[in-house]
Amino acid sequence: MEGPLESSPYPDKQTDNPPPSGWLRMGVVAAASALAGGLAAAWFYRKTLTRLRQAEIEAADSNYSIAEDDPGEDL
């Protein structure tokens, strides 16, 4: 039996690395998801801006005005 000032020896720690916790995995998945979402949003907005620029160029090239010799609905 041990006396009040004596302690039992502490067992040696295992040198094996513990498996990564669930929080680490969740963080990696969240980071990958944010990256994929950011890339998808950038692609979508880039495509939209390209369409808007193309429409602006086509509108500038066309003539939507009414011809001056057209009598219109004043008949």
C-alpha angles and dihedrals in degrees: 000000000000124000124236093265097044122087133197117252116267113243115247116263118247113250093212115112112242117238115265113272124248091253092062092051091047090051092052092049091048092050092049091048092050091049093049091047092050092050091048092050092048091050092048095049092044090053091047093050090050090053092049092050091048091051090049091053092047092049092051091051097050128075113227096164123115115254113248093229091055108103093207119194097328092104 
